[in-house]
Amino acid sequence: MSTRPAIAALLAALTANGAGHAFLLITLPPLGRARGFGDVETGLLLGLSALLMVVAGPLWGHVADRIGRRPVLVAGLAAAALFPALLAAVLDALDAGRLDAGRAYVLLLAARLVQAALSAGIMPAAQGFLADVTARDRRAGGMGMMGAAFGLGSILGGMTAWRLGGASPVAALLILCLAIAAGTLLVALLLRAAPRPAPALATAPAAQRPPLGRLLPFLAVTFAGLAAYAQLQQVTALRLQDQFGLGAAASIERGGALLALTTLAMVATQGLVIGRLAWAPGRLVQTGALLGLLAMTAAAAAPTILWLQLAMVLLGAGFGLLLPGNLAGLSLATPAGGQARAAGINGMAQGLAMAAGPMLGATLHQLSPTAPWWAGAALLAAIAGLAFRRRTEAFAG
């Protein structure tokens, strides 16, 4: 039986989940401040849940390898759908005076932690499923589709925040809840036809477990690449102010546009280009690292905003090759019985990079508005060096 409907259902669910995630990151700080939550409290609401997802991801990967991808995906997506609905109800109760800010915060914190604990399995199980249903020579295309789905969701979440986040947040949250719930239902119905994962680790030989030593190069690329990218989210608007003289409002608007263009280039490369190239993962990593290094260097040296914009589009294309190629290489280096577990371990590297990147960018920006960009170039140079080392078998090809 064809797996295309199951893949389409999964990608639709990942897109909806990405939209909900992006909407919360954008709107929760101002929504919380307007309703009596302190900025530190809102930061804890987001930060603690992110930390919990980093810790729980490998555990869910282990579960997905033992009992299958579908139950883990359905549980995680259902939790992701319920939280926007609960947040909408809490906001409505706060606005109507039926709930005070203190109790509302405790309720949201508990719900967010439960949601994070359950949703931490979504990406490991999704990556494991795509590894199950894609041939080895098409693995990079499958990982590219997963990245493109989440990237597209991030764009849609940002657009939802722009159009409805301030004026009608409750309506926006309910729309996102319905979208994720629809994706959950599609996954529950259509992934039944998907091939079952490899035998459970409890009965599989030790060779089926993810070989951590072989995964280390891929984990290093994940951490260095995402840290280089994440710091730009922190400092782009600041650089527009400090180097190019834009005001606060204009820098936020223009910085958001620059990052959106970067994401669009990344999504287009992942979703449209990688599958047609049919390159080996090693070649994708090598080419993406070199393209990213060239773009990051050009962005660091950019004398005008237009130059910076063009460089960031090129940077998005580089990451669009690098990240799926790295995920495909990690998948091919992992036995069939450990795919989701390896994805969960990689998720820890992703979470650490997304935490370290903004801190690195903010610190380096104090030295110079271009210092974070030169640091990003150095990280990409390190990735290129690792990818081109002949004795690094993981990146051969």
VMD Tcl script that draws the C-alpha trace (Angstrom):
set ca {
  {0.00 0.00 0.00}
  {1.27 3.49 -0.85}
  {2.76 5.49 1.98}
  {2.18 8.83 0.26}
  {-1.07 9.61 2.14}
  {0.64 8.84 5.45}
  {3.61 11.07 4.58}
  {1.26 13.87 3.49}
  {-0.69 13.55 6.76}
  {2.49 13.73 8.80}
  {3.80 16.77 6.93}
  {0.45 18.55 7.35}
  {0.51 17.83 11.08}
  {4.11 19.06 11.39}
  {3.19 22.26 9.54}
  {0.26 22.93 11.87}
  {2.38 22.17 14.93}
  {5.12 24.49 13.68}
  {2.57 27.26 13.23}
  {1.33 26.84 16.79}
  {4.87 26.82 18.17}
  {5.88 29.97 16.31}
  {2.67 31.80 17.27}
  {3.27 31.12 20.97}
  {6.89 32.26 20.85}
  {5.88 35.52 19.16}
  {2.73 36.43 21.06}
  {3.00 34.94 24.56}
  {5.40 37.60 25.98}
  {3.21 40.60 25.04}
  {-0.02 38.74 25.83}
  {1.32 37.78 29.25}
  {2.54 41.29 30.04}
  {-0.85 42.76 29.13}
  {-2.57 40.37 31.54}
  {-0.35 40.73 34.57}
  {2.41 38.18 34.01}
  {5.94 39.43 34.56}
  {8.47 39.15 31.74}
  {10.55 36.73 33.82}
  {7.47 34.60 34.50}
  {6.70 34.38 30.80}
  {10.34 33.56 30.10}
  {10.14 30.71 32.59}
  {6.94 29.49 30.97}
  {8.75 29.18 27.65}
  {12.22 28.28 28.92}
  {11.28 25.50 31.33}
  {9.10 23.83 28.73}
  {11.91 24.00 26.18}
  {14.32 22.45 28.68}
  {11.85 19.67 29.44}
  {11.51 18.91 25.73}
  {15.29 18.59 25.43}
  {15.34 16.07 28.29}
  {12.24 14.11 27.24}
  {13.07 13.86 23.52}
  {15.50 10.90 23.76}
  {13.09 9.06 26.09}
  {10.26 9.38 23.59}
  {12.64 8.31 20.82}
  {13.27 5.10 22.76}
  {9.52 4.58 23.17}
  {8.88 5.20 19.47}
  {11.45 2.55 18.54}
  {9.82 0.08 20.92}
  {6.09 0.49 20.30}
  {5.91 2.35 16.99}
  {5.78 5.89 15.63}
  {2.02 6.41 15.47}
  {1.14 6.30 19.22}
  {3.94 8.72 20.07}
  {2.93 11.11 17.28}
  {-0.75 11.03 18.21}
  {-0.04 11.66 21.90}
  {2.34 14.53 21.17}
  {0.15 16.20 18.57}
  {-2.96 15.88 20.74}
  {-1.14 17.66 23.56}
  {0.05 20.32 21.13}
  {-3.55 20.88 20.00}
  {-4.99 21.10 23.51}
  {-2.62 23.74 24.87}
  {-3.76 26.58 22.51}
  {-7.36 25.80 23.45}
  {-6.52 25.97 27.16}
  {-4.56 29.19 26.66}
  {-7.53 30.69 24.81}
  {-9.85 29.73 27.68}
  {-7.47 31.22 30.25}
  {-7.12 34.47 28.31}
  {-10.89 34.73 27.99}
  {-11.34 34.09 31.73}
  {-8.71 36.70 32.59}
  {-10.32 39.30 30.34}
  {-13.75 38.57 31.83}
  {-12.44 38.74 35.42}
  {-13.27 35.09 36.20}
  {-9.61 34.27 36.93}
  {-6.79 36.22 38.53}
  {-3.28 36.42 37.07}
  {-1.62 34.30 39.77}
  {-3.91 31.30 39.37}
  {-3.90 31.67 35.61}
  {-0.10 31.52 35.55}
  {0.07 28.38 37.71}
  {-2.53 26.72 35.47}
  {-0.70 27.65 32.29}
  {2.70 26.61 33.65}
  {1.39 23.17 34.64}
  {-0.35 22.73 31.29}
  {2.68 23.91 29.33}
  {4.99 21.47 31.13}
  {2.62 18.57 30.48}
  {2.34 19.59 26.84}
  {6.12 19.84 26.51}
  {6.64 16.43 28.10}
  {4.23 14.81 25.64}
  {5.12 16.84 22.54}
  {8.84 16.11 22.91}
  {8.23 12.87 21.02}
  {6.85 14.48 17.86}
  {10.11 15.16 16.03}
  {11.93 11.93 17.00}
  {8.91 9.84 15.96}
  {8.44 11.85 12.75}
  {12.09 11.45 11.81}
  {11.91 7.75 12.62}
  {8.81 7.31 10.46}
  {10.37 9.09 7.48}
  {13.45 6.91 7.87}
  {11.17 3.84 7.80}
  {9.46 4.81 4.55}
  {12.28 6.37 2.49}
  {14.99 4.47 0.65}
  {18.58 5.16 1.67}
  {19.29 7.11 -1.52}
  {16.19 9.31 -0.91}
  {16.73 9.83 2.82}
  {17.93 13.43 2.44}
  {14.78 14.31 0.51}
  {12.63 12.90 3.32}
  {14.49 14.87 5.97}
  {14.23 17.97 3.78}
  {10.45 17.59 3.60}
  {10.28 17.39 7.39}
  {12.35 20.54 7.79}
  {10.34 22.34 5.11}
  {7.06 21.44 6.83}
  {8.17 22.86 10.16}
  {9.68 25.92 8.45}
  {6.47 26.57 6.54}
  {4.56 26.24 9.79}
  {6.84 28.83 11.39}
  {6.06 31.25 8.57}
  {2.31 30.62 8.89}
  {2.51 31.06 12.65}
  {4.25 34.39 12.19}
  {1.61 35.51 9.71}
  {-1.15 34.47 12.12}
  {0.53 36.46 14.88}
  {0.80 39.46 12.56}
  {-2.84 39.38 11.47}
  {-4.63 38.13 14.60}
  {-2.19 37.95 17.51}
  {-2.87 41.44 18.80}
  {-6.48 42.02 17.81}
  {-8.02 38.54 18.24}
  {-5.63 36.22 20.10}
  {-8.38 33.91 21.37}
  {-9.70 33.37 17.84}
  {-6.17 32.77 16.54}
  {-5.49 30.19 19.24}
  {-8.70 28.33 18.48}
  {-7.87 28.27 14.77}
  {-4.44 26.82 15.55}
  {-6.00 24.29 17.91}
  {-8.34 23.08 15.14}
  {-5.51 22.92 12.61}
  {-3.29 20.80 14.87}
  {-6.26 18.63 15.87}
  {-7.02 17.99 12.19}
  {-3.39 17.00 11.65}
  {-3.59 14.68 14.67}
  {-6.67 12.98 13.25}
  {-5.03 12.50 9.86}
  {-1.97 10.95 11.47}
  {-4.14 8.65 13.61}
  {-6.07 7.45 10.56}
  {-3.47 7.30 7.82}
  {-0.31 6.15 9.59}
  {-2.03 2.79 10.14}
  {-0.93 1.90 6.60}
  {2.71 2.76 7.24}
  {5.35 0.03 7.68}
  {6.00 -0.88 11.28}
  {9.37 0.11 12.71}
  {12.15 -2.36 13.36}
  {11.76 -4.87 16.21}
  {11.63 -3.46 19.69}
  {14.93 -2.67 21.32}
  {14.02 -4.97 24.16}
  {14.36 -7.95 21.81}
  {16.65 -6.50 19.16}
  {20.40 -7.14 19.31}
  {22.68 -4.49 20.76}
  {23.73 -3.61 17.24}
  {20.28 -2.08 16.69}
  {20.94 0.63 19.27}
  {22.20 4.04 18.05}
  {26.03 3.97 17.93}
  {26.79 7.15 19.88}
  {30.40 7.34 18.69}
  {29.32 7.36 15.05}
  {26.66 9.96 15.77}
  {29.02 12.49 17.35}
  {30.02 14.23 14.06}
  {26.35 14.75 13.20}
  {25.54 16.02 16.70}
  {28.45 18.46 16.40}
  {27.11 19.76 13.08}
  {23.62 20.12 14.54}
  {24.88 22.11 17.50}
  {27.31 24.35 15.58}
  {24.93 25.01 12.68}
  {21.87 25.83 14.76}
  {23.88 27.90 17.24}
  {25.23 29.96 14.32}
  {21.69 30.49 13.02}
  {19.95 31.01 16.38}
  {22.23 33.88 17.39}
  {21.09 35.85 14.33}
  {17.52 35.80 15.63}
  {18.77 37.63 18.70}
  {20.97 40.29 17.05}
  {19.60 41.08 13.57}
  {17.33 43.91 14.71}
  {20.05 45.20 17.05}
  {22.56 45.36 14.20}
  {20.10 47.30 12.07}
  {19.91 49.88 14.85}
  {23.57 50.07 15.84}
  {25.27 49.78 12.45}
  {22.69 51.08 10.00}
  {20.93 53.64 12.18}
  {17.33 52.40 12.02}
  {14.92 53.29 14.81}
  {13.49 50.69 17.18}
  {10.22 50.11 15.31}
  {11.86 50.11 11.88}
  {14.58 47.71 13.00}
  {12.02 45.25 14.34}
  {10.02 45.40 11.10}
  {13.05 45.15 8.82}
  {14.75 42.51 10.99}
  {11.61 40.37 10.92}
  {11.51 40.65 7.14}
  {15.18 39.63 6.84}
  {14.67 36.55 9.01}
  {11.47 35.66 7.15}
  {13.33 35.79 3.82}
  {16.05 33.57 5.26}
  {13.45 31.04 6.41}
  {11.69 31.14 3.04}
  {14.95 30.40 1.24}
  {15.60 27.53 3.64}
  {12.11 26.07 3.19}
  {12.27 26.37 -0.61}
  {15.64 24.63 -0.71}
  {14.50 21.84 1.60}
  {11.16 21.26 -0.09}
  {11.93 21.89 -3.77}
  {15.65 21.56 -4.42}
  {17.01 18.67 -2.37}
  {14.71 16.04 -3.84}
  {15.66 17.03 -7.37}
  {19.38 17.10 -6.66}
  {19.39 13.54 -5.29}
  {22.82 14.17 -3.74}
  {24.41 12.00 -1.09}
  {24.12 13.40 2.46}
  {27.85 14.09 2.65}
  {27.76 16.21 -0.47}
  {24.78 18.16 0.85}
  {26.59 18.88 4.12}
  {29.78 19.92 2.34}
  {28.01 22.16 -0.17}
  {25.67 23.64 2.45}
  {28.56 24.40 4.80}
  {30.58 26.14 2.08}
  {27.55 28.09 0.83}
  {26.68 29.08 4.40}
  {30.26 30.12 5.11}
  {30.31 32.33 2.00}
  {26.94 33.86 2.91}
  {27.77 34.44 6.57}
  {31.07 36.09 5.62}
  {29.28 38.32 3.11}
  {26.67 39.21 5.75}
  {29.37 40.05 8.30}
  {31.05 42.39 5.82}
  {27.79 43.84 4.43}
  {28.09 47.63 3.96}
  {24.36 48.11 3.24}
  {21.06 46.59 4.30}
  {20.43 45.35 0.74}
  {23.76 43.51 0.78}
  {22.82 41.99 4.14}
  {19.44 40.92 2.78}
  {20.94 39.15 -0.24}
  {23.52 37.43 1.96}
  {20.84 36.14 4.34}
  {18.82 34.67 1.47}
  {21.95 32.82 0.37}
  {22.48 31.77 3.98}
  {19.00 30.28 4.10}
  {19.75 28.23 0.99}
  {22.97 27.00 2.58}
  {21.21 25.87 5.73}
  {18.51 24.31 3.55}
  {21.16 21.95 2.18}
  {23.22 21.52 5.34}
  {20.59 20.59 7.91}
  {18.64 17.92 5.95}
  {21.91 16.46 4.68}
  {23.13 16.16 8.26}
  {19.86 14.54 9.40}
  {20.00 12.09 6.50}
  {23.59 11.18 7.34}
  {22.64 10.63 10.99}
  {19.75 8.42 9.89}
  {21.93 6.33 7.57}
  {24.53 5.89 10.33}
  {21.84 4.48 12.66}
  {20.43 0.94 12.55}
  {16.73 0.65 11.73}
  {15.83 -0.23 15.31}
  {17.28 2.99 16.73}
  {16.07 5.69 14.33}
  {13.75 7.56 16.67}
  {16.14 7.28 19.59}
  {18.96 8.80 17.51}
  {16.58 11.58 16.48}
  {15.81 12.24 20.14}
  {19.51 12.50 20.98}
  {19.93 14.89 18.06}
  {17.02 16.87 19.47}
  {19.05 17.45 22.63}
  {21.80 19.00 20.51}
  {19.17 21.15 18.77}
  {17.74 22.38 22.05}
  {21.13 23.20 23.51}
  {22.07 25.10 20.36}
  {18.84 27.10 20.39}
  {19.58 28.04 24.01}
  {23.29 28.82 23.51}
  {22.96 30.71 20.22}
  {21.01 33.74 21.48}
  {23.28 34.06 24.52}
  {26.37 33.93 22.31}
  {24.92 36.51 19.93}
  {23.92 38.91 22.71}
  {27.36 38.66 24.32}
  {29.31 39.18 21.08}
  {27.08 42.06 20.01}
  {28.42 44.03 22.96}
  {31.85 43.86 21.31}
  {30.72 44.77 17.80}
  {27.48 44.64 15.76}
  {29.24 42.31 13.29}
  {30.97 40.06 15.84}
  {28.11 37.48 15.98}
  {28.24 37.13 12.21}
  {31.97 36.51 12.18}
  {31.45 33.95 14.95}
  {28.78 32.29 12.78}
  {31.25 32.18 9.90}
  {33.80 30.51 12.19}
  {31.25 27.87 13.22}
  {30.38 27.15 9.59}
  {34.08 26.94 8.73}
  {34.44 24.32 11.47}
  {31.53 22.36 9.99}
  {33.10 22.51 6.53}
  {36.41 21.33 7.94}
  {34.71 18.38 9.63}
  {32.71 17.50 6.52}
  {35.76 17.51 4.23}
  {38.03 15.48 6.47}
  {38.77 12.35 4.46}
  {39.02 10.14 7.51}
  {35.59 11.24 8.74}
  {33.65 8.31 7.28}
  {30.33 9.78 8.41}
  {30.55 12.56 5.78}
  {32.00 10.52 2.95}
  {30.37 11.05 -0.43}
}
mol new
graphics top color blue
foreach p $ca { graphics top sphere $p radius 0.5 }
foreach p [lrange $ca 0 end-1] q [lrange $ca 1 end] { graphics top cylinder $p $q radius 0.2 }
display resetview
